[in-house]
Amino acid sequence: MQSPEALTDLFRAHGRKITAQRQCIFRALEGDVTHPSAERVHERVRREMPNVSLKTVYHTLNDLAELGAISVLDVGTGSARFDPNVENTHHHLVCRSCGKVRDLAAEFPGAQGFDVESAEVVFRGLCDECRGVQVSK
């Protein structure tokens, strides 16, 4: 994930307005590896800026995706998730109980003559926390 400063520069370079709300959203994303939903980002941003709208968060996240700074994921958890890891090819693990999404580094060599530019594989199961809850029941 790019730093909030780099995201600000990216927006400026593409003629997009820099607002306090957008900069707050950039800060909320920094270091987040949980693949947050827009609603989760909105919760974080509201701690600093209580009046920011969910619409503003959605617009900013979609702008970031359009600029290639994040990816939009539909992993079947009920809402779009946003992935800041666009530098490394990876897949996703999704917990079928709590909805947690994590990156999974995996390579598939010998793609039958294809020059693979992107791939998306979603593995579903139980995360370590939910597996512990299921075992103790």
LOGU-737119 format. One record per atom (N, C-alpha, C, CB): atom name; x, y, z. Coordinates in steps of 0.02 Angstrom, whole numbers, plus 32768, in hexadecimal, padded with zeros to 4 digits. Each point is the difference from the previous one (the first is absolute). Glycine has a CB too. Example, Ala and Ser with C-alpha at 12.3 -4.5 7.8 and 13.67 -1.06 7.14 Angstrom:
# LOGU-737119
+-------+------+------+------+
: atomo :   px :   py :   pz :
+-------+------+------+------+
:     N : 8294 : 7EE4 : 8186 :
:    CA : 7FD3 : 803B : 8000 :
:     C : 802D : 803C : 8000 :
:    CB : 7FA1 : 7FC5 : 803E :
:     N : 804D : 8070 : 7F9E :
:    CA : 802A : 803B : 8003 :
:     C : 7FD9 : 8037 : 8025 :
:    CB : 803B : 7FE0 : 7F94 :
+-------+------+------+------+
END
This chain:
# LOGU-737119
+-------+------+------+------+
: atomo :   px :   py :   pz :
+-------+------+------+------+
:     N : 802A : 7FC5 : 8000 :
:    CA : 7FD6 : 803B : 8000 :
:     C : 802C : 803E : 8000 :
:    CB : 7FA4 : 7FC2 : 803D :
:     N : 8049 : 806B : 7F99 :
:    CA : 8025 : 803F : 7FFD :
:     C : 7FF0 : 802A : 803E :
:    CB : 7FFE : 7FFD : 7F82 :
:     N : 8030 : 802E : 8090 :
:    CA : 7FF8 : 802C : 803A :
:     C : 7FCA : 8034 : 7FF1 :
:    CB : 8078 : 7FEE : 8022 :
:     N : 7F6B : 8030 : 8012 :
:    CA : 7FD0 : 8036 : 7FF5 :
:     C : 801D : 8039 : 7FD5 :
:    CB : 7FCB : 7FE3 : 806E :
:     N : 8075 : 802B : 7F9B :
:    CA : 8020 : 8035 : 7FD8 :
:     C : 8003 : 7FEC : 7FB6 :
:    CB : 8043 : 8022 : 8064 :
:     N : 7FCE : 7F9E : 7F8F :
:    CA : 8004 : 7FE8 : 7FBB :
:     C : 7FBA : 8000 : 7FE0 :
:    CB : 8064 : 7FB9 : 801D :
:     N : 7F69 : 8035 : 8009 :
:    CA : 7FBC : 8002 : 7FE5 :
:     C : 7FEA : 8047 : 7FF1 :
:    CB : 7FE5 : 7F98 : 8040 :
:     N : 802F : 8097 : 7FEA :
:    CA : 7FF1 : 8047 : 7FF4 :
:     C : 8021 : 8015 : 7FBF :
:    CB : 7FF7 : 8017 : 807C :
:     N : 8048 : 7FD8 : 7F7B :
:    CA : 8023 : 8011 : 7FC2 :
:     C : 7FDF : 7FE0 : 7FC3 :
:    CB : 806B : 800A : 8042 :
:     N : 7F80 : 7FB8 : 7FC5 :
:    CA : 7FDE : 7FDC : 7FCA :
:     C : 7FC0 : 8025 : 7FEC :
:    CB : 8031 : 7F93 : 8028 :
:     N : 7FA8 : 8081 : 8008 :
:    CA : 7FC2 : 8024 : 7FF1 :
:     C : 8010 : 8042 : 7FDD :
:    CB : 7FC7 : 7FCB : 8064 :
:     N : 8069 : 8059 : 7FB6 :
:    CA : 8013 : 8040 : 7FE1 :
:     C : 8017 : 7FF6 : 7FB8 :
:    CB : 8021 : 802D : 8071 :
:     N : 8008 : 7FA0 : 7F84 :
:    CA : 801B : 7FF3 : 7FBD :
:     C : 7FC9 : 7FF0 : 7FCE :
:    CB : 8068 : 7FD6 : 8035 :
:     N : 7F5F : 8012 : 7FE3 :
:    CA : 7FC8 : 7FF0 : 7FD4 :
:     C : 7FC8 : 8034 : 8004 :
:    CB : 801C : 7F87 : 800E :
:     N : 7FF5 : 80B3 : 800D :
:    CA : 7FD1 : 8038 : 8000 :
:     C : 7FC5 : 7FF8 : 802F :
:    CB : 8021 : 8012 : 7F8E :
:     N : 7FE6 : 7FC3 : 80A4 :
:    CA : 7FC9 : 7FF7 : 8030 :
:     C : 800B : 802E : 803C :
:    CB : 7FF1 : 7F88 : 7FDB :
:     N : 7FD9 : 8090 : 8040 :
:    CA : 8003 : 802E : 8039 :
:     C : 801A : 7FDC : 803E :
:    CB : 7FA1 : 8043 : 7FD0 :
:     N : 8086 : 7FE1 : 8056 :
:    CA : 8019 : 7FE6 : 8040 :
:     C : 7FD7 : 8023 : 8036 :
:    CB : 8076 : 7FEA : 7FD4 :
:     N : 7F65 : 7FEE : 8052 :
:    CA : 7FD8 : 801B : 8036 :
:     C : 8017 : 7FE2 : 8042 :
:    CB : 7F9D : 8010 : 7FB2 :
:     N : 804F : 800F : 8085 :
:    CA : 8010 : 7FE5 : 8042 :
:     C : 7FE1 : 7FBB : 8009 :
:    CB : 8006 : 8076 : 802F :
:     N : 7FBD : 7F80 : 7FB5 :
:    CA : 7FDF : 7FBF : 8005 :
:     C : 8028 : 7FCB : 7FDC :
:    CB : 7F91 : 8039 : 8008 :
:     N : 8086 : 7FD6 : 7FBC :
:    CA : 8027 : 7FCE : 7FDA :
:     C : 8041 : 7FF0 : 8024 :
:    CB : 7FCD : 802A : 7F96 :
:     N : 8054 : 8008 : 8084 :
:    CA : 803F : 7FF3 : 8024 :
:     C : 7FF4 : 7FD6 : 803E :
:    CB : 802E : 806C : 7FD5 :
:     N : 7F9A : 7F9E : 804B :
:    CA : 7FEE : 7FD7 : 803B :
:     C : 7FF4 : 7FB7 : 7FEA :
:    CB : 7FCD : 8065 : 8039 :
:     N : 8013 : 7F92 : 7F8E :
:    CA : 7FF5 : 7FBC : 7FE5 :
:     C : 8042 : 7FE0 : 7FEF :
:    CB : 7F90 : 8023 : 7FD2 :
:     N : 809E : 8003 : 8010 :
:    CA : 8042 : 7FE5 : 7FF0 :
:     C : 8023 : 7FE8 : 8040 :
:    CB : 8009 : 804D : 7F9C :
:     N : 7FF2 : 7FDA : 809A :
:    CA : 801F : 7FED : 803F :
:     C : 7FDF : 7FC1 : 801D :
:    CB : 801D : 8079 : 8016 :
:     N : 7FA1 : 7F81 : 7FE3 :
:    CA : 7FDC : 7FC6 : 801A :
:     C : 8014 : 7FC0 : 7FDE :
:    CB : 7FA0 : 804B : 801C :
:     N : 8076 : 7FBA : 7FA5 :
:    CA : 8014 : 7FC5 : 7FDA :
:     C : 8048 : 7FEB : 800E :
:    CB : 7FAF : 8022 : 7FA8 :
:     N : 8079 : 800D : 806F :
:    CA : 8048 : 7FF2 : 8008 :
:     C : 800C : 7FC4 : 802E :
:    CB : 8018 : 8079 : 7FED :
:     N : 800D : 7F57 : 7FF9 :
:    CA : 8013 : 7FC6 : 8028 :
:     C : 7FC9 : 7FCD : 800B :
:    CB : 8051 : 8049 : 8036 :
:     N : 7F75 : 7FC1 : 7FAB :
:    CA : 7FC7 : 7FD2 : 800B :
:     C : 8005 : 7FC5 : 7FD0 :
:    CB : 7FB8 : 8060 : 8026 :
:     N : 8051 : 7F65 : 7FF5 :
:    CA : 8005 : 7FC3 : 7FD7 :
:     C : 7FC1 : 7FD6 : 8005 :
:    CB : 807C : 8001 : 8010 :
:     N : 7F4F : 801B : 800D :
:    CA : 7FC3 : 7FD9 : 800D :
:     C : 7FCF : 8000 : 7FC5 :
:    CB : 800E : 801A : 8078 :
:     N : 8003 : 8009 : 7F52 :
:    CA : 7FD2 : 8006 : 7FC7 :
:     C : 7FBE : 801C : 8017 :
:    CB : 8038 : 7F9F : 7FC7 :
:     N : 7FC9 : 809F : 8053 :
:    CA : 7FC3 : 801B : 801F :
:     C : 7FC9 : 800F : 7FCD :
:    CB : 8048 : 8031 : 8059 :
:     N : 7F7B : 7FCE : 7FBF :
:    CA : 7FC7 : 8018 : 7FD8 :
:     C : 7FFE : 804C : 8006 :
:    CB : 7FBE : 7F93 : 8012 :
:     N : 801B : 808C : 7FC3 :
:    CA : 7FF7 : 8049 : 8005 :
:     C : 7FE2 : 8013 : 8043 :
:    CB : 7FF2 : 8007 : 7F83 :
:     N : 7FE2 : 7FCF : 8096 :
:    CA : 7FE1 : 800E : 8041 :
:     C : 8033 : 8000 : 8038 :
:    CB : 7F96 : 7FCE : 7FD6 :
:     N : 8099 : 8003 : 8026 :
:    CA : 8035 : 7FFD : 8034 :
:     C : 802D : 803D : 7FFC :
:    CB : 7FFD : 7F82 : 7FFC :
:     N : 8015 : 8092 : 7FC7 :
:    CA : 8029 : 803D : 7FF8 :
:     C : 7FD9 : 803C : 801A :
:    CB : 803B : 7FCE : 7F9A :
:     N : 7F85 : 8035 : 8058 :
:    CA : 7FD5 : 8037 : 8017 :
:     C : 8000 : 8004 : 804C :
:    CB : 7FB8 : 7FF3 : 7F9A :
:     N : 8043 : 7FD3 : 8088 :
:    CA : 8003 : 7FFF : 804A :
:     C : 8040 : 801F : 8019 :
:    CB : 7FB9 : 7F99 : 8001 :
:     N : 807F : 8055 : 7FE1 :
:    CA : 8041 : 801B : 8015 :
:     C : 8005 : 804B : 7FF5 :
:    CB : 8034 : 7F91 : 7FE7 :
:     N : 7FB6 : 8084 : 7FDE :
:    CA : 8005 : 8047 : 7FEE :
:     C : 7FD4 : 802A : 802D :
:    CB : 8018 : 7FE0 : 7F89 :
:     N : 7FAE : 8007 : 808A :
:    CA : 7FD2 : 8026 : 802A :
:     C : 801D : 800E : 8046 :
:    CB : 7FA2 : 7FCD : 7FC1 :
:     N : 808E : 800B : 8054 :
:    CA : 8020 : 800D : 8041 :
:     C : 8025 : 8043 : 7FFE :
:    CB : 800C : 7F84 : 8015 :
:     N : 800F : 808C : 7FB2 :
:    CA : 8025 : 803F : 7FF7 :
:     C : 7FD4 : 8037 : 7FE3 :
:    CB : 8068 : 7FBE : 7FF0 :
:     N : 7F6A : 802F : 7FE4 :
:    CA : 7FD4 : 8030 : 7FDE :
:     C : 7FB9 : 7FE6 : 8003 :
:    CB : 805E : 8026 : 7FB2 :
:     N : 7F7E : 7FE9 : 8084 :
:    CA : 7FBD : 7FE3 : 8009 :
:     C : 7FCD : 800F : 7FC9 :
:    CB : 8018 : 8009 : 8078 :
:     N : 7FF2 : 802C : 7F62 :
:    CA : 7FCE : 8013 : 7FCE :
:     C : 800E : 7FE5 : 7FBA :
:    CB : 7FEE : 8065 : 8043 :
:     N : 8047 : 7F74 : 7FB4 :
:    CA : 800F : 7FE6 : 7FBE :
:     C : 7FCA : 7FCE : 7FEC :
:    CB : 807D : 8012 : 8012 :
:     N : 7F6E : 7FF0 : 7FB0 :
:    CA : 7FCA : 7FD4 : 7FE9 :
:     C : 801C : 7FBE : 7FE4 :
:    CB : 7FB9 : 8065 : 7FE7 :
:     N : 801E : 7F68 : 801C :
:    CA : 8012 : 7FC0 : 7FE2 :
:     C : 8009 : 8008 : 7FB5 :
:    CB : 7FC1 : 7FC2 : 805B :
:     N : 8017 : 8069 : 7F87 :
:    CA : 8006 : 800D : 7FB8 :
:     C : 8046 : 801B : 7FEF :
:    CB : 7F84 : 8018 : 7FFB :
:     N : 8096 : 8015 : 802D :
:    CA : 8043 : 801B : 7FF5 :
:     C : 8034 : 7FC8 : 8004 :
:    CB : 7FDC : 806F : 8030 :
:     N : 801C : 7F64 : 8001 :
:    CA : 802E : 7FC8 : 8007 :
:     C : 7FFD : 7FD3 : 7FC2 :
:    CB : 7FF3 : 8004 : 807E :
:     N : 7FD1 : 7FEC : 7F6C :
:    CA : 7FF8 : 7FD6 : 7FC4 :
:     C : 8020 : 8021 : 7FC3 :
:    CB : 7F96 : 7FD1 : 802F :
:     N : 805C : 806F : 7FC7 :
:    CA : 801C : 8024 : 7FC6 :
:     C : 804D : 7FFF : 8002 :
:    CB : 7F9A : 8049 : 7FFC :
:     N : 8082 : 7FC4 : 803E :
:    CA : 8049 : 8002 : 8007 :
:     C : 801E : 7FBB : 7FF4 :
:    CB : 7FF6 : 805F : 8051 :
:     N : 7FEC : 7F6D : 7FCC :
:    CA : 8019 : 7FBC : 7FF5 :
:     C : 7FFC : 7FEC : 7FB6 :
:    CB : 7FDD : 7FE2 : 8075 :
:     N : 7FEC : 8030 : 7F6B :
:    CA : 7FF9 : 7FF0 : 7FB9 :
:     C : 8031 : 8028 : 7FD5 :
:    CB : 7F87 : 7FE6 : 8014 :
:     N : 8087 : 8058 : 8000 :
:    CA : 8033 : 8027 : 7FDD :
:     C : 8044 : 7FDF : 8008 :
:    CB : 7FBE : 806A : 8013 :
:     N : 8052 : 7F80 : 8029 :
:    CA : 8040 : 7FDD : 800C :
:     C : 8005 : 7FC1 : 7FD6 :
:    CB : 8002 : 802D : 8075 :
:     N : 7FC7 : 7FAF : 7F84 :
:    CA : 8000 : 7FC4 : 7FD7 :
:     C : 8009 : 8012 : 7FB6 :
:    CB : 7FB6 : 7FC6 : 8053 :
:     N : 8029 : 806E : 7F97 :
:    CA : 8007 : 8016 : 7FBA :
:     C : 8048 : 8014 : 7FF0 :
:    CB : 7F89 : 8027 : 8002 :
:     N : 8099 : 7FF5 : 802F :
:    CA : 8045 : 8016 : 7FF7 :
:     C : 8032 : 7FC7 : 800C :
:    CB : 7FDE : 8072 : 8024 :
:     N : 800A : 7F53 : 7FEE :
:    CA : 802B : 7FC6 : 8009 :
:     C : 8023 : 7FFC : 8043 :
:    CB : 8010 : 8003 : 7F88 :
:     N : 7FDC : 8026 : 80A8 :
:    CA : 8020 : 8000 : 8042 :
:     C : 7FE5 : 7FCA : 802E :
:    CB : 8013 : 8079 : 7FF3 :
:     N : 7FB0 : 7F70 : 8001 :
:    CA : 7FE2 : 7FC9 : 8025 :
:     C : 7FD7 : 7FD6 : 7FCE :
:    CB : 7FFB : 8044 : 806D :
:     N : 7FF1 : 7F81 : 7FA8 :
:    CA : 7FD5 : 7FD5 : 7FD7 :
:     C : 7FBD : 7FF7 : 8024 :
:    CB : 8064 : 7FC5 : 7FCF :
:     N : 7F68 : 8034 : 800A :
:    CA : 7FBE : 7FF2 : 801B :
:     C : 7FF5 : 7FB4 : 7FFC :
:    CB : 7FD2 : 8073 : 7FDE :
:     N : 801B : 7F6F : 805A :
:    CA : 7FF6 : 7FB8 : 8002 :
:     C : 7FB7 : 7FF0 : 800F :
:    CB : 8076 : 7FF0 : 8026 :
:     N : 7F70 : 7FDE : 7FB8 :
:    CA : 7FC0 : 7FE3 : 8012 :
:     C : 800F : 7FB8 : 8013 :
:    CB : 7FBC : 804D : 7FB2 :
:     N : 8049 : 7FA7 : 808E :
:    CA : 8011 : 7FBD : 8018 :
:     C : 7FC5 : 7FDE : 8021 :
:    CB : 8075 : 8026 : 8010 :
:     N : 7F4F : 7FF4 : 7FE2 :
:    CA : 7FC4 : 7FE0 : 8019 :
:     C : 7FF0 : 800D : 8049 :
:    CB : 8015 : 7FAC : 7FAC :
:     N : 8005 : 808A : 8070 :
:    CA : 7FF3 : 800F : 8047 :
:     C : 7FC7 : 8031 : 8008 :
:    CB : 8078 : 7FEC : 8018 :
:     N : 7F67 : 8027 : 7FB2 :
:    CA : 7FC6 : 802C : 8005 :
:     C : 800C : 8047 : 7FEA :
:    CB : 7FDB : 7FB9 : 805A :
:     N : 8063 : 805D : 7FA7 :
:    CA : 8010 : 8043 : 7FE8 :
:     C : 8046 : 7FFF : 7FE1 :
:    CB : 7FB5 : 8035 : 8058 :
:     N : 8056 : 7FFB : 7F7E :
:    CA : 8042 : 8005 : 7FE0 :
:     C : 8035 : 800B : 8036 :
:    CB : 7FCD : 802F : 7F96 :
:     N : 806C : 7FB4 : 805E :
:    CA : 8039 : 800A : 802D :
:     C : 8037 : 8021 : 7FD7 :
:    CB : 7FE2 : 7F9B : 8048 :
:     N : 804A : 8089 : 7FD9 :
:    CA : 8034 : 8026 : 7FDE :
:     C : 8044 : 7FE7 : 8016 :
:    CB : 7FB4 : 8064 : 7FF9 :
:     N : 8075 : 7F8B : 7FD5 :
:    CA : 8041 : 7FE1 : 800C :
:     C : 8037 : 8032 : 7FEE :
:    CB : 7FD1 : 7F8E : 7FE8 :
:     N : 8057 : 8085 : 8049 :
:    CA : 8036 : 802F : 7FF3 :
:     C : 803E : 7FE0 : 7FE2 :
:    CB : 7FD5 : 8043 : 805C :
:     N : 802E : 7F7B : 7FA2 :
:    CA : 803C : 7FDD : 7FE8 :
:     C : 7FF9 : 7FF5 : 7FB4 :
:    CB : 8010 : 7FC7 : 8071 :
:     N : 8002 : 806C : 7F6A :
:    CA : 7FFD : 7FFB : 7FB6 :
:     C : 8045 : 7FF3 : 7FE2 :
:    CB : 7F9C : 804C : 8000 :
:     N : 8097 : 7FB5 : 8029 :
:    CA : 8044 : 7FF7 : 7FE7 :
:     C : 8012 : 7FB7 : 7FF5 :
:    CB : 8020 : 8068 : 803B :
:     N : 7FC4 : 7F6C : 7FEE :
:    CA : 8012 : 7FB9 : 7FFE :
:     C : 7FC5 : 7FD6 : 7FE9 :
:    CB : 8053 : 8013 : 805C :
:     N : 7FB9 : 7FC0 : 7F74 :
:    CA : 7FCC : 7FD2 : 7FEA :
:     C : 7FF2 : 7FD0 : 8039 :
:    CB : 8024 : 8009 : 7F87 :
:     N : 7F9C : 7FF1 : 8089 :
:    CA : 7FED : 7FD4 : 8038 :
:     C : 7FB7 : 7FEC : 7FF9 :
:    CB : 8055 : 8038 : 804B :
:     N : 7F97 : 7F9B : 7FE0 :
:    CA : 7FBB : 7FE7 : 8001 :
:     C : 7FE4 : 800F : 8045 :
:    CB : 8019 : 7FA4 : 7FAB :
:     N : 7FAC : 8043 : 8063 :
:    CA : 7FE0 : 8011 : 803F :
:     C : 7FE3 : 7FC4 : 8025 :
:    CB : 7FE7 : 806F : 7FCF :
:     N : 801F : 7F94 : 8073 :
:    CA : 7FE1 : 7FD1 : 802D :
:     C : 7FC5 : 8023 : 8020 :
:    CB : 806F : 7FC2 : 8016 :
:     N : 7F57 : 8020 : 7FEB :
:    CA : 7FC4 : 801E : 801D :
:     C : 7FE3 : 7FD1 : 8033 :
:    CB : 7FE9 : 8041 : 7F96 :
:     N : 800D : 7FD8 : 80A7 :
:    CA : 7FE2 : 7FD7 : 8034 :
:     C : 7FB4 : 7FFE : 7FF5 :
:    CB : 805E : 801D : 8052 :
:     N : 7F87 : 7FA8 : 7FA9 :
:    CA : 7FB8 : 7FF9 : 7FF4 :
:     C : 7FD6 : 800F : 803E :
:    CB : 801A : 7FAB : 7FA9 :
:     N : 8007 : 805C : 8090 :
:    CA : 7FDC : 800F : 803E :
:     C : 7FFF : 804B : 800F :
:    CB : 801F : 7F8F : 802B :
:     N : 801C : 8090 : 7FD9 :
:    CA : 8004 : 8047 : 8014 :
:     C : 800A : 8030 : 7FC6 :
:    CB : 802E : 7FDA : 806B :
:     N : 7FE3 : 800B : 7F59 :
:    CA : 8009 : 802B : 7FC6 :
:     C : 8045 : 801E : 7FF9 :
:    CB : 7F8A : 8018 : 8008 :
:     N : 80A4 : 7FD7 : 8025 :
:    CA : 8045 : 8019 : 7FFD :
:     C : 801E : 7FEF : 7FBC :
:    CB : 800D : 7FF4 : 807D :
:     N : 8018 : 803C : 7F66 :
:    CA : 8021 : 7FF5 : 7FBF :
:     C : 804B : 800C : 800B :
:    CB : 7F99 : 8024 : 7FBE :
:     N : 808F : 7FAD : 802A :
:    CA : 8049 : 8006 : 8005 :
:     C : 801F : 7FEF : 7FBD :
:    CB : 7FFD : 7FE2 : 807A :
:     N : 803E : 803B : 7F7A :
:    CA : 8026 : 7FF2 : 7FC3 :
:     C : 8020 : 7FBB : 8005 :
:    CB : 8016 : 807B : 7FEE :
:     N : 7FF1 : 7F65 : 7FD8 :
:    CA : 8023 : 7FC1 : 7FFB :
:     C : 802E : 8004 : 7FC4 :
:    CB : 7FA0 : 7FBF : 8035 :
:     N : 80A1 : 803E : 7FD8 :
:    CA : 8031 : 8000 : 7FCA :
:     C : 8003 : 7FBB : 7FE3 :
:    CB : 8043 : 805D : 8036 :
:     N : 7FB0 : 7F9D : 7F8A :
:    CA : 8002 : 7FBF : 7FDF :
:     C : 800F : 800C : 7FB6 :
:    CB : 7FAE : 7FCD : 8052 :
:     N : 807F : 800A : 7F94 :
:    CA : 8010 : 8005 : 7FBA :
:     C : 7FEB : 7FC0 : 7FDC :
:    CB : 8061 : 804D : 8019 :
:     N : 7F8A : 7FBB : 7FAA :
:    CA : 7FEC : 7FC7 : 7FD7 :
:     C : 802A : 8001 : 7FC1 :
:    CB : 7F8A : 8001 : 802F :
:     N : 80B1 : 7FE0 : 7FD4 :
:    CA : 802D : 8001 : 7FC6 :
:     C : 7FE3 : 7FD5 : 7FC7 :
:    CB : 8063 : 8012 : 804D :
:     N : 7FB6 : 7FFC : 7F78 :
:    CA : 7FEB : 7FD9 : 7FC6 :
:     C : 7FB8 : 800B : 7FEF :
:    CB : 8053 : 7FAC : 801E :
:     N : 7F9B : 8091 : 7FD3 :
:    CA : 7FBA : 8012 : 7FF2 :
:     C : 7FEC : 7FEF : 7FB9 :
:    CB : 8009 : 805C : 8053 :
:     N : 800E : 7F6C : 7F95 :
:    CA : 7FED : 7FE4 : 7FBF :
:     C : 8008 : 8032 : 7FC7 :
:    CB : 7FB1 : 7FB6 : 803C :
:     N : 8088 : 806D : 7FC4 :
:    CA : 800F : 802E : 7FCA :
:     C : 7FE3 : 8045 : 8008 :
:    CB : 8006 : 7F9F : 7FB9 :
:     N : 7FD4 : 806E : 807C :
:    CA : 7FE3 : 8042 : 800A :
:     C : 8031 : 802D : 8024 :
:    CB : 7F8E : 7FCE : 8004 :
:     N : 8072 : 8071 : 7FEA :
:    CA : 8023 : 8034 : 8026 :
:     C : 7FCC : 801C : 8030 :
:    CB : 8053 : 801C : 7FA0 :
:     N : 7FAA : 7FC8 : 809C :
:    CA : 7FCD : 8012 : 8031 :
:     C : 800F : 8045 : 801D :
:    CB : 7FEB : 7F87 : 801B :
:     N : 7FE6 : 80A7 : 7FDD :
:    CA : 8008 : 8044 : 801A :
:     C : 7FDF : 8009 : 8044 :
:    CB : 8005 : 802A : 7F8B :
:     N : 7FC7 : 7FB0 : 8081 :
:    CA : 7FDF : 8002 : 8041 :
:     C : 7FD9 : 7FBF : 800A :
:    CB : 7FF8 : 807F : 7FFC :
:     N : 7FFA : 7F73 : 8042 :
:    CA : 7FD9 : 7FC5 : 8011 :
:     C : 7FDE : 800D : 8042 :
:    CB : 804E : 7FB2 : 7FC1 :
:     N : 7F78 : 802F : 8048 :
:    CA : 7FDF : 8007 : 8040 :
:     C : 7FE3 : 7FBD : 8014 :
:    CB : 7FE5 : 8079 : 7FE9 :
:     N : 8036 : 7F6B : 804C :
:    CA : 7FE8 : 7FC2 : 801B :
:     C : 7FED : 800E : 8048 :
:    CB : 804A : 7FB9 : 7FB3 :
:     N : 7F7B : 8030 : 8060 :
:    CA : 7FE8 : 8009 : 8045 :
:     C : 7FFA : 7FBC : 8020 :
:    CB : 7FC2 : 806B : 7FE1 :
:     N : 8061 : 7F8C : 8056 :
:    CA : 7FFC : 7FC3 : 8027 :
:     C : 7FD3 : 800E : 803C :
:    CB : 8074 : 7FDB : 7FDB :
:     N : 7F5D : 7FF9 : 8032 :
:    CA : 7FD2 : 800A : 8038 :
:     C : 800A : 7FC9 : 8034 :
:    CB : 7FAD : 8036 : 7FB3 :
:     N : 804A : 7FDE : 808B :
:    CA : 8008 : 7FD0 : 8037 :
:     C : 7FF6 : 8025 : 8042 :
:    CB : 804F : 7FB9 : 7FBD :
:     N : 7FD0 : 802F : 8077 :
:    CA : 7FFB : 8020 : 8042 :
:     C : 8044 : 801C : 8014 :
:    CB : 7FA2 : 7FB2 : 8021 :
:     N : 805E : 808C : 7FF6 :
:    CA : 803E : 801E : 8019 :
:     C : 8012 : 7FDF : 8042 :
:    CB : 7FE7 : 806E : 7FC7 :
:     N : 8056 : 7F9F : 8051 :
:    CA : 8017 : 7FE0 : 803E :
:     C : 7FD4 : 8012 : 803C :
:    CB : 8074 : 8003 : 7FD2 :
:     N : 7F73 : 803B : 8031 :
:    CA : 7FD5 : 8014 : 8038 :
:     C : 7FBD : 7FDC : 7FFF :
:    CB : 8038 : 806F : 7FFF :
:     N : 7FA9 : 7F8E : 7FC6 :
:    CA : 7FBF : 7FDF : 7FFA :
:     C : 8006 : 7FB5 : 8007 :
:    CB : 7FD9 : 805C : 7FB5 :
:     N : 805D : 7F88 : 8034 :
:    CA : 800C : 7FB9 : 8007 :
:     C : 8005 : 7FEE : 804A :
:    CB : 803B : 7FFC : 7F90 :
:     N : 7FE5 : 802F : 8097 :
:    CA : 8004 : 7FF6 : 8048 :
:     C : 7FBC : 8003 : 8022 :
:    CB : 8072 : 802F : 7FFC :
:     N : 7F63 : 7FFE : 7FEC :
:    CA : 7FBC : 8006 : 801B :
:     C : 7FD8 : 7FC2 : 7FEE :
:    CB : 8005 : 807E : 7FF6 :
:     N : 8001 : 7F6A : 7FCC :
:    CA : 7FDB : 7FC4 : 7FEA :
:     C : 8016 : 7FC2 : 8027 :
:    CB : 7FF3 : 8033 : 7F8D :
:     N : 804E : 7FC8 : 8080 :
:    CA : 801A : 7FC5 : 8023 :
:     C : 7FE9 : 7FFF : 8048 :
:    CB : 8064 : 7FFF : 7FB5 :
:     N : 7F97 : 803B : 806A :
:    CA : 7FEF : 8002 : 8047 :
:     C : 7FB5 : 7FF9 : 800D :
:    CB : 8064 : 8047 : 8012 :
:     N : 7F73 : 7FB9 : 7FBA :
:    CA : 7FB7 : 7FFA : 800A :
:     C : 7FEC : 7FBA : 8012 :
:    CB : 7FEE : 805C : 7FB0 :
+-------+------+------+------+
END
